[in-house]
Amino acid sequence: MNIILFGPPAAGKGTQAKRLVTTRGMVQLSTGDMLRAAIKAESELGLKVKDILATGGLVSDEIVIDLIKENLPAAEAAGGAIFDGFPRTVAQAEALDAMLGERGAKIDKVVRLKVDEAALVTRIEKRFAEEGRSDDNPEAYKVRLAAYNAQTAPLLPYYAAQGKLFEVDGMGAVEDVAAHIDSALA
């Protein structure tokens, strides 16, 4: 099964993806995690995207599609992928559909975590204070949230038209959100 966890930055996608990795044995494909690892390793890619992420910008479609393509075999071997932070645009969604189609696979379900944007700013401020991630700087976060609303939100009708979109209240306790996600995936 291939699923997408959908929602704005700090909606809890990473937390829920990690839980699904543990409970279902799937592979989490988080472009954010992959890009942060590249920055930490000071790889060529990391150096290229470091300033983009620090200012709240989005990395090019080409880079993230290549990252996903590189990591698909491991997900297939595990029985499925949890796409977290990808796709971000309709063009990326179409590229993902084509990439999976070539492999005889598809996106099975898209789970949208519905959240309150003001509460997200509070989450980011707390996470920034605790973890110090440069992309969690509250000002950079506002840029990321605006980019999400402009570029990523149009994916909702794309997946709704395919009958794959399920909405879950992402503002509850982690366990409650998890239970709703499990129901959506059943």
N, C-alpha and C positions, 0 to 999 in steps of 0.2 A: 504494500500500500504506500502510495506517495501522497503526502499531505502538505499543505501550506498553512502556516500560522501567520495570520494577517492582522495587522494593527499598527498604530503609530509607534515610534520609538518609545521605549519604556512601558509598553502596554503589558509586559509579562510574557512575551513570546519565548524568550530564552529560558525562563524558569519552567514554563510548561513543556518546552522541547526537551529539556534535560530529563524531566519526569517521564516523558514518552520514550526516551532512549532507554531508561532504566526498566520501565514496565513492559515495553513492546519490542525492545532490541533493535529499534530502527536507528538510522544514522542521522544526526543533526547536521544539516548543511547551513551553517550560519555565515553569511558573507561577512558580517561584522566581526565575528570571532576570527575568521580566516584572515581578514585584512589587519586586525590588531596583532595577530601572530606574526604576520609579515613585517609589520612596523617594528615589533619587538626584536625580531631576528635581523633587522636592518638589511633585509633582502632588497634587491633592485625594485621589486614591486612595493615593498614597504616604504622605501624612500620616496617613491613616486606618489604614493597616496597619503603620506603622513600629514602634509599641510592641508590637503583637501578635507580629510576627516576632522582635523583640529578646528577648522573654521565652519564645520557643519555642512560642507558640500557633499554631493553624491559622486561616487566614483563612476566612471563611464560604463555603459552597458557592455562594451567589449571586454573589459577587465573582469567584471563580475560573471559574465557568461562563461568566460574561460575558466574561472575559478570553479564554477559549478560543474562544468564538463569534466574537469580534472578529477573531481571528487565523486562523480556518479558511480563508477564501478564499485567502490566500497559500499555505497548505499544499496546498490542492487544485490550485492553479496549478502547483506544483512536482511534483505527482504523489504526494504523501503526507505524512503527519505522523508525527513521533516525539513521542509524549506522554511528558514527563519530569516526574514529580511530580504528575501528574494522570492519572486520578482517584485520590483519596485515600480515598473512602468508596464504599459500594455505591450510595448516592443519586447521587453524582457519576458513577459508572459507568453507571447507568441513564439519567441526563441526557445523557451523552455518546453512548450508543447511540441515544437518541431524536434527538439533534441530527444525528448522522451519517446516521441512517435517513432523515430529512427531506431530506437532500442526496443520497440514493442511494448512500451509502457505509457502511462498517462498520469495526470494528477487525478487522484480519486476524490479528495475532499479539500475544501478550503474553509478553515475555521477563523472567523473574524472575532477578535477580542474587542468588544465595544467598551470604550473607556472615556472618562471625563478628562478633557485636556488640561484643565486647571490642576487636577489631582496629579497628572503626569509631571507637570512642572515641579511639584513638591517632591515626587519620586526622584526626579533627576537631581534636584538640589541635594537630597539626602545621599544618593548614590555617588555624586561628585565629591561630597564631603568624606564619605567612607572609603571610596575606591580611587578617587583622583583621576578617573579616565578623562583624557583631554576631550574626547567627543561628548562627554557628559557636562561640559561647561554649560551653565544655564543659558548663556547667550548663544552658543553654538547649537544648543538643543532647540531653541526657538527657530533657528534657521532650518534645522532638520525637520521640525514639525510642520513648518510652512511648506517645505519641499514635499513632505508626505501628503499634505492636503491637496497640493497642486498636481502632483505627478502620480502618486500611488493610489489615492482614493478612487480614481477612475477604474481601477481594477475590480471594484465591487460589482458593477453591472456586467463586466466581462465574464466573471465567474458565476454570477447569478444567472445569466443567460444560458450557461452550460448546466445549470441545476446542481452545482457543486458547493455553493456558498451556504455555510451554517454560521449563525451569529450566537455568541456566548457573551454574557455579562462578564467583563474582565475586571470589575471593580470589587468583587467579593474576595473572600479568603482564598488563598492558593488552593486549598483542598476542594473548595466549592467550585472554583473555576475548572479544576482538573476533572471533577465529576461531570460537569456539563460538557467538557470536551470529549470525555469518554462516551457520553451518550450520543454526541454528534457523530463520532467515528463508528459507532456500533452499526 
